[in-house]
C-alpha cells in the first residue's frame, strides 16, 4: 500500500545523508511505511522512491511532517497507519492538530 504525497519541507538535511537520498521540495512521492519513534517523540515514514539504505545511521526514516497528502487520501493514510502495527491505536486527529500529519485539499 502506498499513499501519494508531496514534500513540503526538505530543510535541515543531516550531513550524513547524501543529497540523492533526500527528498526534493515540492516533488511527489509515495509513503509506504509509517513508524513512531518514542525516543524522538515523532512519526517517521519510508518513501517508495528513496531508500535511505545503509550508511545513514541513526536515520532510518523521514519525518512524516515533511510531507503533505490530499484530503481525499486520508482514508488510505489511516489504513496504512493501521497496517503498520506500531500505530494501531494512533490518534489521527491529534496528529493533524499537532501538525505532524499535513493534509491539503
C-alpha positions as CSV (number, residue, x, y, z in Angstrom):
1,X,0.0,0.0,0.0
2,X,1.2,3.5,-0.9
3,X,-0.1,7.0,-0.1
4,X,0.8,9.7,-2.6
5,X,2.3,12.8,-1.0
6,X,4.3,15.9,-1.8
7,X,7.5,17.1,0.0
8,X,6.7,20.4,1.8
9,X,9.8,20.6,3.9
10,X,13.2,19.4,3.0
11,X,15.2,21.7,5.3
12,X,17.8,20.6,7.9
13,X,19.2,17.7,6.0
14,X,21.6,15.8,8.3
15,X,25.1,15.9,6.8
16,X,25.4,12.1,6.9
17,X,22.6,11.7,4.4
18,X,23.7,12.0,0.8
19,X,21.7,14.5,-1.4
20,X,20.4,11.8,-3.6
21,X,18.7,10.2,-0.6
22,X,17.0,13.4,0.5
23,X,13.5,14.4,-0.7
24,X,13.2,17.4,-3.1
25,X,10.9,20.2,-2.2
26,X,7.5,20.1,-4.0
27,X,8.4,16.7,-5.6
28,X,5.8,13.9,-5.5
29,X,6.5,10.7,-3.6
30,X,4.6,7.7,-2.1
31,X,4.7,6.9,1.6
32,X,4.8,3.1,2.0
33,X,5.5,2.7,5.7
34,X,4.9,4.7,8.9
35,X,6.6,4.3,12.3
36,X,6.6,6.0,15.6
37,X,10.0,6.8,17.2
38,X,9.4,7.0,21.0
39,X,13.0,8.3,21.6
40,X,12.4,11.3,19.4
41,X,8.6,11.6,20.0
42,X,7.7,11.8,16.3
43,X,6.3,9.8,13.4
44,X,8.6,8.8,10.6
45,X,7.9,7.3,7.2
46,X,9.6,5.5,4.3
47,X,9.2,6.5,0.7
48,X,8.9,4.2,-2.3
49,X,11.1,6.4,-4.4
50,X,14.0,6.9,-2.0
51,X,15.9,4.3,0.1
52,X,17.9,5.7,3.0
53,X,19.8,2.5,3.0
54,X,22.9,1.8,4.9
55,X,25.4,4.5,5.9
56,X,22.7,6.9,7.2
57,X,22.5,5.7,10.8
58,X,21.0,6.7,13.1
59,X,18.5,8.0,10.5
60,X,16.1,5.3,9.3
61,X,13.0,7.3,8.4
62,X,12.0,10.7,7.2
63,X,9.8,12.9,9.5
64,X,6.2,12.4,8.5
65,X,5.6,16.2,8.7
66,X,7.9,16.8,5.8
67,X,5.1,15.6,3.5
68,X,1.5,16.5,2.8
69,X,-1.2,14.5,1.1
70,X,-4.6,15.1,-0.3
71,X,-7.7,15.1,2.0
72,X,-9.2,12.5,-0.4
73,X,-6.2,10.2,0.5
74,X,-6.9,10.4,4.3
75,X,-8.7,7.1,4.4
76,X,-5.8,5.4,2.6
77,X,-3.3,7.1,5.1
78,X,-5.4,5.8,8.0
79,X,-5.4,2.3,6.5
80,X,-1.6,2.4,6.1
81,X,-1.1,3.6,9.7
82,X,-3.3,0.7,10.9
83,X,-1.3,-1.8,8.7
84,X,1.9,-0.6,10.4
85,X,1.2,-2.4,13.6
86,X,3.1,0.1,15.9
87,X,0.4,2.7,15.2
88,X,-2.8,0.6,15.6
89,X,-4.2,2.9,18.3
90,X,-2.9,6.2,16.9
91,X,-5.0,9.4,17.3
92,X,-5.2,10.6,13.7
93,X,-7.0,13.9,14.7
94,X,-4.3,14.5,17.3
95,X,-1.6,14.1,14.6
96,X,-3.4,16.6,12.3
97,X,-3.8,19.1,15.2
98,X,-0.2,18.8,16.2
99,X,0.8,19.4,12.5
100,X,2.6,16.0,12.4
101,X,0.2,15.0,9.7
102,X,-0.3,17.6,7.0
103,X,-3.5,17.4,4.8
104,X,-4.0,19.5,1.7
105,X,-7.4,19.9,-0.1
